[in-house]
Amino acid sequence: WRALWEGRSGGEFKKAEGSMAKLKAGEVAVKVTEQAIQICGGYGYIRDFPVEKWHRDAKIYTLFEGTSEIQRLVISRALAAG
């Protein structure tokens, strides 16, 4: 939330905050959609149901503009730099 607030209010936006937001959002989206697939059972994998598309979209989000591993690297470098 802080990265969004800083970006909208014209404050100083730090690269690590954006990486933190993207990492958390992507991982939560994948976890939630995986649970939805488990709840739906076999129907969760069928393309006729929206859960399968949500899961594909969530997985792509973790890869788009830097994988989760790259985001962790950006965050760790920012924390090390102080």
Residue, then its C-alpha position, 0 to 999 in steps of 0.5 A: w500500500r505504501a508504494l501505491w500511496e507514494g506514487r499517487s501522492g507525488g512522494e519519493f518512490k523507492k524501487a524496493e517498495g515497488s518490488m515488495a508490492k509486486l512480489k507479495a501481490g503475485e505470490v498471494a494471487v498464485k496461492v489463492t488461485e491454487q487453493a481455488i483449484q483445489i476447492c473446485g477439484g478437477y473442474g479447476y483445470i478445465r478451460d471452461f471455468p474461470v478458475e483456470k484462467w485466473h491461475r494462468d494470469a496469476k502465474i504470468y504476473t509473477l513472471f512479468e517485469g521480473t520474476s519473483e527471484i529478481q524481485r527478491l534480489v532487488i529488495s535485498r540489494a536495496l536493504a543492503a544499501g540502506 
